[in-house]
Amino acid sequence: MNINYGLIPPLESPKRDAEGRRLGAKERGRTKKRMVGERALADLDAWIGQPALAAE
């Protein structure tokens, strides 16, 4: 499945880890992908929690 990232607001990947050390390019990419996944799961949980529309 493909995704068009132009449809969702961009995320800025962190440049430093929790201890303040600089992240390398690979780790920044992994962190950004993890952030996108976390945002998607949160949005999915919010969507699932909405009441269903009744068909008339």
PyMOL commands that set and color helices and strands:
alter all, ss='L'
color gray80, all
select helices_A, chain A and resi 5-7+25-48
alter helices_A, ss='H'
color red, helices_A
deselect
rebuild
show_as cartoon
